Amino acid sequence: MTSPLLEKLQTRHGLPLLDADGYDLFVHGHETVVLFFANDPLMFPESHDLAVILPELLKAFAGRLHGALIDKSIERELQARLRFTSWPSLVFLRGGEYLGVITGIKDWAEYGQEFARILAAEPGQPPGFDLGKVCGVGHA
């Protein structure tokens, strides 16, 4: 991670940066996790906003989940497996299984509602890709 805000998530807030070696250990070592997919903050400046918001959300939901950053080296592989199409994204897993995703920036109330809804969900399969969104094709 080259962004000072993303580095602060690690140094000040203690979020690990997960690469291929640490991913399985982390997601299976905690009951419920939220994974921060930032991609390149220069291309996706909302990642900086989410880097400021995420620690506050983790405090608000303390004891209910653990957070981590995903290293760029495994982001695309995990993106394909977890089937999200936008950056930045927060992906929630329980026991390594998919719970839900929040993409982009939301207002505080919406984050709270979405965190609560996702944490109450049962694990399942990630949604299928919307090929219109992936390919940039509009729907009539």
Secondary structure, 3 states (H helix, E strand, C coil): CCCHHHHHHHHCCCCCEECHHHHHHHHHHCCEEEEEECCCCCCCCHHHHHHHHHHHHHHHCCCCCEEEEECHHHHHHHHHHHCCCCCCEEEEEECCEEEEEEECCCCHHHHHHHHHHHHHCCCECCCCCCHHHHHCCCCC
